[in-house]
Amino acid sequence: MKNLWISCIFVYGWLGVASAQQRATLLPAPQSVQYGQGALPVRNLTLYVAPNASADVVFALNELKELLAERSGKPVQSSSSVTASTVRYLVKTTGQELPGTREATNGNRREYYTLTITRKGIDINAQTSTGLYYAVQTIRQLIQGQGPHTFLPFVTISDQPKLAYRGVMMDFAHGGLLTVAEIKKQIDFLARWKTNQYYFYNEVSIQLEGFPTLNYKASYSQTQIKHIIAYARERHIDIIPFVNFYGHLHELIRNEKYASLGIGKYGHELDPRNPAVQTLLKNWIRQYTSLFQSPFIHVGFDETWETKRLANAAPTRLDPEAMYIQQLTFVSNEFRQYGKTLLAWTDMNAFYPNVLAKFPKDIIPVIWEYSPDTTAISKYLNPVLKEQKPFFIQPAVSGWGHIYPAADYTYENINLCLKAGLQHNTLGFITSVWTDSVEPFVRTSWLFMAYGCIAAWQGTVPDKTTFTGHYSSVVYPSVAPDIQAAFDHIATAGQYLEKCLGKNTQSLPRGTLVESWSNPFSAYYLANTTEHKADFQQVRSHTEEAQEKLIRALQQANPSDTSFIQSMLVSARLINYSASRFLWARAIVDRWHDGTMAQPNDDYVFYDLTYPCHSLLVDAMDETGELKQAYAQAWLSENMPYRLNTMLGRFDTDFALWRKIHLNVLDFKIQKKTGPLQSFELMFTPDF
């Protein structure tokens, strides 16, 4: 009787805990969620794993055991039988760990699951091991409390995705190269949002047999790629090769050995008329189909502008549209021999209005549009609809022109692409992450990658006004308020920076990054800083707030999250420095004018500008040097060394600018040069 009384107190205690807690944020939101009254304690759960259970089922169950043990502090005990277990599961169909080519047309039940949590335990019913794995990801978010007080709320969930194919395209061609360890972290991260495709965008970043000098020490070995593919498969993510087989091959054609394959001189595009091009691509296709098991391959075929540009310059007139179709048909025929389904972009339809009608019939067109503009999306969508072709749609994280992605711009681009895609029955949704400008860390895109993946599963985008809070509570529960505040402050700082910079973008849409390294003492930028002084100050204020939050989060965060937070902290400092260098230049010029021309006897101007420990020029040198070190550390925590020195050179050049000015001003004072005094710009020629 005494034991019964204690048990009743225990159960009612858990009911009290459960009712006192807020319901967990579930991202993506399941199709159906019904909460009950009460909670299930986690510490005494038991699990039976059948001896003949398949590897994919065992993997999902082991992940469940690990997350329950991590939160409760007590290992999940093994049960002697299914009936005795308090965690029960049913997987109806074996195999089908990855999406096939008919995923969108066969009812899409492969990823379906139901999850029921009652006082009797946990029941998971899944169509395949994929559904089982996704149920585990939902449990990861449902679990609350810590240690002895860890519990799961009573709930019944029924869920499956709105879209069959939900992918992220990662750029491994333009920027730095992520380490294999970082790629695995990304895959773990994307699996949490039930992503099922990872597009490995590569131009020459994968080692191929017979091409030993091509991007030597700046590429992935085939062994590494196989390891990545196997790692992702366990998490039900298909690694899809994404290789341009026409344009965007400068890293190949710039080599003298392969220069004759290009249509231009050390340019970007292969020449479809050259038989040697077909010989090379047959070799590549054989190697790629052997390396990647995915039934899909994305062959790009975007932005073949060089052929179009040279059409009239060649000795004999070219037909660039015919060459495009010739090359696409050849590539399609080759891959068909290996049973691959091809995806290709449609942007060249803007130049060749009838090109889609000439596409090989089995190629799936992919519509990409990276702006939050319905008209721009429709420009590429309407020709596909006219040809009645099934299609994918591909928005992007707008981060290739900024240190930190343009948040609202990205949210709206994803939102409008999803709406257009769903309205016209898109097969799938691919969130792009481009690294063209090299400098930004890919980790700053993770928030937005999650946003796109979540939207693709649930069929609607999360509320962008509350997303950073919900996301932070799921991913960084111990420091969620600080991380959310940092996200929001950095995004706001980026909006203010866009008011100041962005006229010269080197074709990076709306990008602030190129101008952030411009000479802040030039007449244009001194005037620009005067006009936007308040905006630059807002950039500094918001990034200082973000740094404060991130530094505090570092002190309390899970150790596994510290490298990500460090990358965000360095990004905040970089944005701050972008504003500071312009404000510092304006302040230095103004101080000189006020202290020498307006008040010729003001010797304090030299103190303010050049004093060895506290002065404007020394401040700039100190921050440039310290930031260079922090940037290098953050880069190497995410990337291989490839291209790091190119990025660090920017800091070196800036340091040299501040140091050069510092020495020139000191030289003027030491030599006691006399007038006529002129403007700072004329006196010291502040340039790189």
C-alpha positions as CSV (number, residue, x, y, z in Angstrom):
1,M,0.0,0.0,0.0
2,K,2.9,2.3,0.9
3,N,4.5,1.6,-2.6
4,L,1.2,2.4,-4.3
5,W,0.9,5.7,-2.4
6,I,4.5,6.6,-3.4
7,S,3.7,5.7,-7.0
8,C,0.6,7.9,-7.0
9,I,2.7,10.8,-5.6
10,F,5.3,10.2,-8.3
11,V,2.8,10.2,-11.2
12,Y,1.0,13.3,-9.9
13,G,4.3,15.0,-9.5
14,W,5.1,14.4,-13.1
15,L,1.7,15.7,-14.1
16,G,2.5,18.8,-12.2
17,V,5.9,19.2,-13.9
18,A,4.3,18.6,-17.3
19,S,1.6,21.1,-16.8
20,A,4.0,23.7,-15.5
21,Q,6.2,23.4,-18.6
22,Q,5.5,25.1,-21.9
23,R,4.9,22.8,-24.8
24,A,8.0,22.2,-26.8
25,T,8.5,23.9,-30.1
26,L,8.3,21.4,-32.9
27,L,10.2,22.2,-36.1
28,P,9.0,21.3,-38.6
29,A,5.4,21.3,-37.3
30,P,3.8,17.8,-37.7
31,Q,0.7,17.4,-39.7
32,S,-1.3,16.5,-36.6
33,V,-0.5,17.0,-33.0
34,Q,-2.9,16.2,-30.1
35,Y,-1.6,16.6,-26.5
36,G,-2.9,14.7,-23.6
37,Q,-2.9,15.5,-19.8
38,G,0.3,14.2,-18.2
39,A,3.9,13.2,-18.9
40,L,6.0,10.2,-19.2
41,P,9.2,10.0,-17.0
42,V,12.2,9.1,-19.2
43,R,14.6,7.5,-16.7
44,N,12.8,4.2,-16.5
45,L,12.2,3.6,-20.2
46,T,13.2,0.2,-21.6
47,L,13.7,-0.8,-25.2
48,Y,13.8,-4.2,-27.0
49,V,15.9,-4.4,-30.2
50,A,15.3,-7.6,-32.1
51,P,18.5,-9.6,-32.9
52,N,17.6,-9.6,-36.6
53,A,16.8,-5.8,-36.8
54,S,18.3,-4.2,-39.9
55,A,21.2,-1.7,-39.6
56,D,19.0,1.3,-40.4
57,V,16.5,0.4,-37.7
58,V,19.2,-0.2,-35.2
59,F,20.8,3.2,-36.1
60,A,17.6,5.0,-35.4
61,L,17.0,3.2,-32.1
62,N,20.6,3.8,-31.0
63,E,20.1,7.5,-31.7
64,L,16.9,7.5,-29.6
65,K,18.8,5.8,-26.7
66,E,21.6,8.3,-26.9
67,L,19.4,11.3,-26.7
68,L,17.3,9.9,-23.9
69,A,20.3,9.0,-21.9
70,E,22.0,12.3,-22.5
71,R,19.0,14.2,-21.1
72,S,18.1,11.9,-18.2
73,G,21.6,11.0,-17.2
74,K,20.7,7.3,-17.1
75,P,21.1,4.7,-19.9
76,V,18.0,3.2,-21.5
77,Q,17.7,-0.3,-20.2
78,S,17.4,-3.2,-22.6
79,S,14.1,-5.2,-22.5
80,S,13.7,-8.9,-22.8
81,S,10.8,-8.7,-25.3
82,V,8.6,-6.4,-27.3
83,T,5.7,-6.8,-24.9
84,A,7.9,-6.0,-21.9
85,S,9.4,-2.9,-23.5
86,T,8.1,0.6,-22.8
87,V,9.5,1.9,-26.1
88,R,7.7,0.0,-28.9
89,Y,8.1,0.4,-32.6
90,L,6.8,-1.1,-35.8
91,V,8.5,-0.6,-39.2
92,K,6.2,-2.0,-41.9
93,T,8.5,-2.0,-44.9
94,T,12.2,-2.9,-45.1
95,G,14.7,-0.9,-47.1
96,Q,13.8,2.4,-48.9
97,E,16.2,4.4,-46.7
98,L,16.6,7.1,-49.4
99,P,14.1,8.7,-51.8
100,G,13.7,7.1,-55.2
101,T,12.8,8.7,-58.5
102,R,9.1,8.0,-58.0
103,E,8.9,9.5,-54.5
104,A,6.6,12.3,-55.5
105,T,4.2,10.1,-57.6
106,N,3.8,7.0,-55.4
107,G,1.8,8.6,-52.6
108,N,4.9,9.6,-50.6
109,R,4.2,7.3,-47.7
110,R,7.9,6.2,-47.2
111,E,8.5,8.9,-44.6
112,Y,5.1,8.6,-42.8
113,Y,5.1,7.9,-39.1
114,T,2.8,8.1,-36.0
115,L,4.1,8.7,-32.5
116,T,2.1,8.1,-29.4
117,I,3.3,8.9,-25.8
118,T,1.1,7.7,-22.9
119,R,1.7,6.5,-19.4
120,K,2.3,3.1,-21.0
121,G,5.3,4.3,-22.9
122,I,6.3,5.3,-26.4
123,D,4.7,3.8,-29.5
124,I,6.1,4.5,-33.0
125,N,4.5,3.2,-36.2
126,A,6.4,3.9,-39.3
127,Q,6.1,2.9,-42.9
128,T,9.9,2.5,-43.2
129,S,13.0,3.0,-41.1
130,T,13.0,6.6,-42.4
131,G,9.8,7.3,-40.6
132,L,11.2,5.7,-37.5
133,Y,14.2,8.0,-37.7
134,Y,12.0,11.0,-38.2
135,A,9.9,10.1,-35.2
136,V,13.2,10.0,-33.2
137,Q,13.9,13.6,-34.4
138,T,10.5,14.6,-33.2
139,I,11.1,13.0,-29.8
140,R,14.4,15.0,-29.6
141,Q,12.3,18.2,-29.6
142,L,9.5,16.9,-27.4
143,I,11.8,15.9,-24.5
144,Q,11.9,18.4,-21.6
145,G,13.7,18.7,-18.3
146,Q,17.1,17.4,-17.3
147,G,18.4,14.5,-15.1
148,P,15.8,12.9,-12.9
149,H,13.2,15.4,-14.0
150,T,13.4,14.6,-17.7
151,F,10.0,13.8,-19.3
152,L,8.0,13.5,-22.5
153,P,4.5,15.0,-22.7
154,F,1.5,12.7,-23.5
155,V,0.9,13.3,-27.2
156,T,-0.3,11.7,-30.4
157,I,1.4,12.8,-33.6
158,S,0.7,11.8,-37.2
159,D,3.2,13.2,-39.7
160,Q,4.5,13.1,-43.2
161,P,6.1,15.7,-45.5
162,K,4.3,18.0,-47.9
163,L,7.1,17.7,-50.4
164,A,8.8,14.5,-51.4
165,Y,12.2,16.0,-52.1
166,R,13.7,18.5,-49.6
167,G,17.2,19.4,-50.2
168,V,20.1,21.8,-49.5
169,M,22.6,22.6,-52.2
170,M,26.1,23.3,-50.7
171,D,28.6,25.1,-52.8
172,F,32.0,23.3,-52.8
173,A,33.4,25.2,-55.9
174,H,33.5,28.9,-55.2
175,G,34.5,29.6,-51.6
176,G,36.4,27.6,-49.1
177,L,36.2,23.9,-48.8
178,L,34.5,22.6,-45.6
179,T,36.3,19.9,-43.7
180,V,34.8,16.4,-43.8
181,A,34.0,16.8,-40.1
182,E,32.1,20.0,-40.8
183,I,30.2,18.4,-43.6
184,K,29.1,15.7,-41.2
185,K,28.0,18.3,-38.7
186,Q,25.9,19.8,-41.4
187,I,24.4,16.5,-42.3
188,D,23.5,15.9,-38.6
189,F,22.0,19.4,-38.5
190,L,19.9,18.9,-41.6
191,A,18.7,15.5,-40.5
192,R,17.1,17.2,-37.5
193,W,14.8,19.1,-39.9
194,K,14.0,15.9,-41.9
195,T,16.0,16.9,-45.0
196,N,16.4,14.0,-47.5
197,Q,18.7,15.5,-50.1
198,Y,22.2,17.1,-50.0
199,Y,23.4,18.5,-53.3
200,F,27.2,18.4,-53.5
201,Y,27.9,21.3,-55.9
202,N,31.3,20.6,-57.4
203,E,33.2,21.9,-60.4
204,V,36.6,20.4,-59.9
205,S,36.6,19.8,-56.1
206,I,36.5,16.0,-56.2
207,Q,39.6,14.1,-57.1
208,L,39.2,12.1,-60.3
209,E,41.5,9.4,-61.5
210,G,43.8,10.6,-64.2
211,F,43.6,14.3,-63.1
212,P,46.2,14.5,-60.3
213,T,47.1,18.2,-60.7
214,L,43.5,19.5,-60.9
215,N,43.0,21.5,-57.7
216,Y,45.8,19.7,-56.0
217,K,45.3,19.8,-52.2
218,A,42.1,21.7,-52.8
219,S,39.7,18.9,-53.3
220,Y,38.1,15.8,-51.7
221,S,39.4,12.4,-52.2
222,Q,37.0,9.7,-53.5
223,T,37.5,7.9,-50.1
224,Q,36.3,11.0,-48.3
225,I,33.3,11.3,-50.6
226,K,32.3,7.7,-50.0
227,H,32.6,8.3,-46.3
228,I,30.3,11.3,-46.5
229,I,27.8,9.4,-48.7
230,A,27.6,6.5,-46.1
231,Y,27.3,8.9,-43.2
232,A,24.4,10.7,-44.8
233,R,22.7,7.5,-45.8
234,E,22.5,6.4,-42.1
235,R,20.6,9.7,-41.6
236,H,18.4,9.2,-44.6
237,I,20.0,11.9,-46.7
238,D,20.9,11.2,-50.3
239,I,24.1,12.9,-51.4
240,I,23.5,14.0,-55.0
241,P,26.4,15.0,-57.2
242,F,26.0,18.4,-58.8
243,V,28.5,19.0,-61.5
244,N,28.4,21.5,-64.4
245,F,29.1,19.7,-67.6
246,Y,29.2,22.8,-69.8
247,G,29.9,26.1,-68.1
248,H,31.5,27.1,-64.8
249,L,34.6,25.1,-65.4
250,H,37.3,27.8,-65.2
251,E,39.4,25.8,-62.8
252,L,39.7,23.1,-65.5
253,I,40.1,25.3,-68.5
254,R,42.6,27.7,-66.9
255,N,45.2,24.9,-67.0
256,E,47.3,24.8,-70.2
257,K,46.7,21.1,-70.5
258,Y,43.0,21.6,-70.9
259,A,42.8,25.1,-72.3
260,S,42.0,23.9,-75.8
261,L,38.8,22.3,-74.4
262,G,37.3,25.8,-73.8
263,I,35.5,27.9,-76.3
264,G,37.3,31.0,-75.0
265,K,40.8,31.7,-73.8
266,Y,41.2,30.4,-70.3
267,G,37.5,31.0,-69.9
268,H,34.6,29.1,-68.3
269,E,32.8,27.0,-70.9
270,L,33.6,23.8,-72.7
271,D,33.4,23.8,-76.5
272,P,30.7,21.2,-77.5
273,R,32.3,21.0,-81.0
274,N,35.5,19.6,-79.7
275,P,35.6,15.8,-79.7
276,A,38.1,15.9,-76.9
277,V,35.4,17.4,-74.7
278,Q,33.2,14.4,-75.1
279,T,36.2,12.1,-74.4
280,L,36.9,13.9,-71.1
281,L,33.2,14.0,-70.0
282,K,32.7,10.3,-70.7
283,N,35.6,9.7,-68.3
284,W,34.1,12.0,-65.7
285,I,30.6,10.6,-66.1
286,R,31.9,7.0,-65.6
287,Q,33.7,8.1,-62.5
288,Y,30.8,10.1,-61.0
289,T,28.3,7.3,-61.6
290,S,30.7,4.9,-59.9
291,L,31.3,7.1,-56.9
292,F,27.7,8.4,-56.2
293,Q,24.9,5.9,-55.7
294,S,22.1,8.4,-55.9
295,P,19.6,7.9,-58.8
296,F,19.8,11.7,-59.4
297,I,22.5,14.0,-60.7
298,H,22.2,17.7,-61.2
299,V,24.2,18.8,-64.3
300,G,23.7,22.6,-64.0
301,F,23.9,24.0,-67.5
302,D,23.3,27.5,-66.2
303,E,24.8,30.8,-67.3
304,T,26.6,29.7,-70.5
305,W,27.1,33.4,-71.4
306,E,30.6,32.9,-72.8
307,T,29.4,30.9,-75.8
308,K,26.7,33.5,-76.4
309,R,29.2,36.3,-76.1
310,L,31.6,34.7,-78.6
311,A,28.8,33.8,-81.1
312,N,29.4,36.8,-83.3
313,A,33.1,37.2,-82.6
314,A,34.1,33.8,-84.0
315,P,35.4,33.4,-87.5
316,T,32.2,31.5,-88.4
317,R,28.9,32.4,-86.9
318,L,27.9,30.1,-84.0
319,D,24.4,29.1,-82.9
320,P,24.8,29.1,-79.1
321,E,21.3,27.7,-78.5
322,A,22.1,24.7,-80.8
323,M,25.4,24.2,-79.0
324,Y,23.6,24.3,-75.7
325,I,21.2,21.6,-76.7
326,Q,23.9,19.6,-78.4
327,Q,25.9,19.5,-75.2
328,L,22.9,18.8,-72.9
329,T,21.7,16.0,-75.2
330,F,25.2,14.4,-75.2
331,V,25.4,14.5,-71.4
332,S,21.8,13.2,-71.0
333,N,22.5,10.2,-73.4
334,E,25.7,9.3,-71.5
335,F,24.0,9.4,-68.1
336,R,21.0,7.4,-69.4
337,Q,23.4,4.5,-69.9
338,Y,24.0,4.5,-66.2
339,G,20.3,4.8,-65.2
340,K,20.6,8.3,-63.8
341,T,17.8,10.9,-63.7
342,L,19.1,14.3,-64.7
343,L,18.2,17.7,-63.2
344,A,19.2,20.9,-65.1
345,W,18.6,24.6,-64.5
346,T,16.4,26.7,-66.8
347,D,17.8,30.2,-66.5
348,M,19.1,30.1,-70.1
349,N,15.4,30.2,-71.2
350,A,15.7,33.9,-70.7
351,F,18.1,34.1,-73.7
352,Y,16.7,31.2,-75.7
353,P,12.9,31.3,-75.2
354,N,12.2,28.0,-76.9
355,V,15.0,26.0,-75.4
356,L,12.9,24.1,-72.9
357,A,10.9,22.5,-75.7
358,K,14.2,21.1,-76.9
359,F,15.3,19.6,-73.6
360,P,15.6,15.8,-73.6
361,K,12.3,14.5,-72.3
362,D,13.7,12.8,-69.2
363,I,15.5,15.8,-67.8
364,I,13.8,17.4,-64.9
365,P,14.1,21.2,-65.1
366,V,15.1,23.1,-61.9
367,I,13.9,26.7,-61.6
368,W,16.2,28.9,-59.6
369,E,15.4,32.4,-58.5
370,Y,17.1,34.1,-55.6
371,S,15.2,37.3,-55.1
372,P,11.9,37.8,-53.2
373,D,10.1,38.8,-56.5
374,T,7.1,36.9,-57.7
375,T,7.5,38.4,-61.2
376,A,11.1,37.1,-61.4
377,I,10.0,33.6,-60.3
378,S,7.2,33.5,-62.8
379,K,9.7,34.5,-65.6
380,Y,11.4,31.1,-65.1
381,L,8.3,29.1,-64.0
382,N,5.9,29.9,-66.8
383,P,8.0,28.3,-69.6
384,V,8.2,25.1,-67.6
385,L,4.5,25.1,-67.0
386,K,4.0,25.8,-70.7
387,E,5.9,22.6,-71.6
388,Q,4.0,20.8,-68.8
389,K,7.2,19.4,-67.3
390,P,7.6,18.2,-63.7
391,F,10.1,20.5,-61.9
392,F,12.0,21.4,-58.8
393,I,12.3,24.9,-57.5
394,Q,15.4,26.4,-55.9
395,P,15.6,29.5,-53.7
396,A,18.8,30.6,-51.9
397,V,20.3,31.9,-48.7
398,S,21.2,35.4,-49.7
399,G,24.7,35.3,-48.2
400,W,27.2,35.3,-51.0
401,G,27.4,39.2,-51.0
402,H,27.3,39.7,-47.3
403,I,29.3,38.8,-44.2
404,Y,25.9,37.6,-42.7
405,P,23.0,36.7,-44.9
406,A,20.3,39.3,-45.7
407,A,17.7,37.8,-43.4
408,D,14.4,39.2,-44.5
409,Y,15.4,39.0,-48.2
410,T,16.2,35.3,-47.7
411,Y,13.0,34.6,-45.8
412,E,10.8,36.2,-48.5
413,N,12.7,34.5,-51.3
414,I,12.1,31.1,-49.7
415,N,8.5,31.9,-49.0
416,L,7.6,33.0,-52.5
417,C,9.4,30.1,-54.1
418,L,7.6,27.7,-51.9
419,K,4.2,29.2,-52.6
420,A,4.8,29.2,-56.4
421,G,6.2,25.6,-56.2
422,L,3.3,24.2,-54.2
423,Q,0.7,26.1,-56.4
424,H,2.1,24.2,-59.4
425,N,2.9,20.9,-57.8
426,T,6.7,21.1,-57.6
427,L,8.4,17.8,-57.1
428,G,10.9,19.2,-54.6
429,F,12.5,22.2,-53.0
430,I,16.3,22.9,-52.9
431,T,17.7,25.6,-50.6
432,S,21.0,26.9,-52.1
433,V,24.0,28.0,-50.1
434,W,26.5,29.8,-52.4
435,T,30.0,30.8,-51.4
436,D,31.0,33.1,-54.3
437,S,32.5,35.8,-52.1
438,V,34.5,33.3,-50.1
439,E,34.9,35.4,-46.9
440,P,31.7,34.6,-45.0
441,F,31.4,31.5,-42.9
442,V,28.9,28.9,-44.1
443,R,27.8,28.5,-40.5
444,T,26.0,31.9,-40.7
445,S,23.7,30.3,-43.2
446,W,22.6,27.4,-40.9
447,L,19.6,29.3,-39.5
448,F,18.3,29.9,-43.0
449,M,19.1,26.4,-44.3
450,A,16.8,25.2,-41.4
451,Y,14.1,27.7,-42.4
452,G,14.0,26.3,-46.0
453,C,14.1,22.6,-44.9
454,I,11.3,23.2,-42.3
455,A,9.2,25.0,-44.9
456,A,9.6,22.2,-47.4
457,W,8.4,19.5,-44.9
458,Q,5.4,21.4,-43.5
459,G,4.4,23.1,-46.7
460,T,4.5,26.6,-45.3
461,V,7.3,28.8,-44.1
462,P,7.6,29.5,-40.3
463,D,6.6,32.9,-39.0
464,K,9.8,34.9,-39.7
465,T,9.0,37.2,-36.7
466,T,9.2,34.4,-34.2
467,F,11.5,32.0,-36.0
468,T,14.8,32.9,-34.5
469,G,13.3,32.5,-31.0
470,H,11.8,29.1,-31.8
471,Y,14.9,27.9,-33.6
472,S,17.2,29.0,-30.8
473,S,15.0,27.2,-28.2
474,V,15.3,24.0,-30.2
475,V,19.0,24.1,-31.2
476,Y,20.5,26.0,-28.2
477,P,18.1,25.5,-25.3
478,S,20.6,26.4,-22.6
479,V,21.4,29.8,-24.1
480,A,18.4,30.4,-26.3
481,P,17.6,34.0,-25.3
482,D,21.2,35.2,-26.0
483,I,21.5,33.4,-29.3
484,Q,18.1,34.7,-30.5
485,A,19.1,38.2,-29.5
486,A,22.4,37.8,-31.3
487,F,20.7,36.6,-34.5
488,D,18.3,39.5,-34.5
489,H,21.0,42.1,-33.7
490,I,23.3,40.9,-36.5
491,A,20.4,40.8,-39.0
492,T,19.5,44.4,-38.1
493,A,23.1,45.5,-38.4
494,G,23.1,44.0,-41.9
495,Q,20.1,46.1,-42.8
496,Y,21.8,49.3,-41.7
497,L,25.0,48.3,-43.5
498,E,23.0,47.9,-46.7
499,K,21.9,51.5,-46.5
500,C,25.6,52.5,-46.5
501,L,27.3,50.1,-49.0
502,G,26.3,48.1,-52.0
503,K,26.8,50.2,-55.1
504,N,29.8,48.2,-56.2
505,T,29.0,44.6,-55.8
506,Q,31.1,42.8,-58.5
507,S,27.8,41.1,-59.6
508,L,27.0,39.9,-56.1
509,P,23.3,41.0,-55.7
510,R,22.9,43.8,-53.2
511,G,26.2,42.8,-51.7
512,T,27.9,45.0,-49.0
513,L,31.0,42.8,-48.8
514,V,33.0,44.1,-51.7
515,E,32.7,47.8,-50.6
516,S,33.4,46.9,-47.0
517,W,37.1,46.7,-47.9
518,S,37.3,49.8,-50.1
519,N,39.5,52.7,-49.3
520,P,37.7,54.6,-46.6
521,F,39.7,57.8,-47.2
522,S,38.7,58.2,-50.8
523,A,36.6,61.3,-51.5
524,Y,33.6,59.2,-52.4
525,Y,33.6,57.1,-49.1
526,L,34.4,60.1,-46.9
527,A,31.3,61.8,-48.3
528,N,29.3,58.6,-48.1
529,T,30.3,58.2,-44.4
530,T,29.2,61.7,-43.7
531,E,25.8,61.0,-45.3
532,H,25.4,57.6,-43.5
533,K,27.1,58.3,-40.2
534,A,24.1,57.4,-38.2
535,D,23.6,54.2,-40.1
536,F,27.2,53.1,-39.6
537,Q,26.8,53.9,-35.9
538,Q,23.7,51.7,-35.8
539,V,25.7,48.9,-37.3
540,R,28.3,49.2,-34.5
541,S,25.7,49.4,-31.8
542,H,23.8,46.3,-33.0
543,T,27.0,44.2,-33.5
544,E,28.3,45.3,-30.1
545,E,25.0,44.0,-28.6
546,A,25.3,40.8,-30.5
547,Q,28.9,40.3,-29.3
548,E,27.8,40.8,-25.7
549,K,25.1,38.1,-26.1
550,L,27.5,35.7,-27.9
551,I,30.3,36.1,-25.3
552,R,27.8,35.4,-22.5
553,A,26.4,32.4,-24.4
554,L,30.0,31.0,-24.8
555,Q,30.2,30.8,-21.0
556,Q,27.1,28.7,-20.6
557,A,26.7,26.8,-23.9
558,N,27.1,23.1,-24.6
559,P,30.7,22.5,-25.5
560,S,29.6,21.1,-28.9
561,D,28.1,24.5,-29.8
562,T,31.0,26.7,-28.9
563,S,32.7,26.6,-32.3
564,F,29.5,27.7,-34.0
565,I,29.1,30.5,-31.5
566,Q,32.7,31.6,-32.1
567,S,32.0,31.8,-35.8
568,M,29.0,34.0,-35.2
569,L,31.1,36.1,-32.8
570,V,33.8,36.7,-35.5
571,S,31.1,37.5,-38.0
572,A,29.6,40.1,-35.7
573,R,33.1,41.6,-35.3
574,L,33.6,41.6,-39.0
575,I,30.4,43.5,-39.6
576,N,31.4,45.9,-36.8
577,Y,34.8,46.4,-38.4
578,S,33.2,47.1,-41.8
579,A,31.4,50.1,-40.2
580,S,34.3,51.1,-37.9
581,R,36.9,51.5,-40.6
582,F,34.7,54.1,-42.4
583,L,33.8,56.0,-39.2
584,W,37.5,55.9,-38.1
585,A,38.6,57.4,-41.4
586,R,36.1,60.1,-41.2
587,A,37.0,60.8,-37.6
588,I,40.8,60.9,-38.4
589,V,40.3,63.4,-41.3
590,D,38.0,65.6,-39.2
591,R,40.4,65.5,-36.2
592,W,43.2,66.7,-38.5
593,H,41.2,69.5,-40.0
594,D,39.9,70.6,-36.6
595,G,43.3,70.4,-34.9
596,T,45.6,71.8,-37.6
597,M,43.7,73.9,-40.0
598,A,40.9,75.3,-37.8
599,Q,43.1,75.5,-34.7
600,P,46.8,75.5,-35.8
601,N,48.2,75.3,-32.3
602,D,46.3,72.2,-31.3
603,D,49.2,69.7,-30.8
604,Y,46.7,67.2,-29.2
605,V,45.8,66.1,-32.7
606,F,49.0,64.0,-32.9
607,Y,48.1,62.4,-29.6
608,D,44.6,61.6,-30.8
609,L,45.9,60.1,-34.0
610,T,49.2,58.4,-33.2
611,Y,49.7,57.8,-29.5
612,P,51.2,54.3,-29.3
613,C,48.5,52.7,-27.0
614,H,45.3,54.8,-27.3
615,S,44.7,56.6,-30.6
616,L,42.5,56.2,-33.6
617,L,45.2,54.8,-35.9
618,V,46.5,52.4,-33.3
619,D,42.9,51.3,-32.5
620,A,42.4,50.5,-36.2
621,M,45.7,48.5,-36.3
622,D,44.9,46.6,-33.1
623,E,41.5,45.6,-34.3
624,T,42.7,44.6,-37.7
625,G,45.4,42.4,-36.3
626,E,43.3,40.8,-33.6
627,L,40.4,40.2,-36.0
628,K,42.8,38.6,-38.5
629,Q,43.8,36.0,-35.9
630,A,40.2,35.4,-34.8
631,Y,39.1,35.0,-38.4
632,A,41.8,32.5,-39.2
633,Q,40.9,30.4,-36.1
634,A,37.2,30.4,-37.1
635,W,38.0,29.6,-40.7
636,L,40.1,26.6,-39.8
637,S,37.4,25.3,-37.4
638,E,35.1,25.0,-40.5
639,N,37.3,24.8,-43.6
640,M,40.4,23.4,-45.1
641,P,43.3,25.9,-45.4
642,Y,42.5,26.4,-49.1
643,R,41.9,30.1,-49.8
644,L,42.5,31.2,-46.3
645,N,45.6,33.2,-47.2
646,T,43.7,35.1,-49.8
647,M,41.2,36.2,-47.2
648,L,43.9,37.0,-44.6
649,G,45.6,39.3,-47.2
650,R,42.6,41.6,-46.8
651,F,43.5,42.2,-43.2
652,D,47.2,42.6,-44.1
653,T,46.4,45.2,-46.6
654,D,44.2,47.1,-44.2
655,F,46.8,46.9,-41.5
656,A,49.3,48.3,-43.9
657,L,47.0,51.2,-44.7
658,W,46.6,52.2,-41.1
659,R,50.3,51.7,-40.4
660,K,51.4,53.7,-43.4
661,I,49.2,56.7,-42.3
662,H,50.5,56.4,-38.8
663,L,54.1,56.6,-39.9
664,N,53.4,59.5,-42.3
665,V,51.7,61.6,-39.6
666,L,54.5,60.8,-37.1
667,D,57.1,61.8,-39.8
668,F,55.3,65.1,-40.3
669,K,55.5,65.8,-36.5
670,I,59.1,64.6,-36.0
671,Q,60.4,66.8,-38.9
672,K,58.3,69.7,-37.7
673,K,57.3,70.4,-41.2
674,T,55.7,73.8,-41.7
675,G,52.9,74.8,-43.9
676,P,51.1,75.4,-46.0
677,L,48.8,73.0,-44.1
678,Q,46.4,71.1,-46.4
679,S,43.6,68.6,-46.1
680,F,44.5,65.3,-44.6
681,E,44.0,63.5,-47.9
682,L,46.5,65.8,-49.7
683,M,49.0,65.8,-46.9
684,F,49.3,62.1,-46.4
685,T,47.8,60.4,-49.5
686,P,46.0,57.7,-47.5
687,D,45.8,54.8,-50.0
688,F,46.7,51.1,-50.0
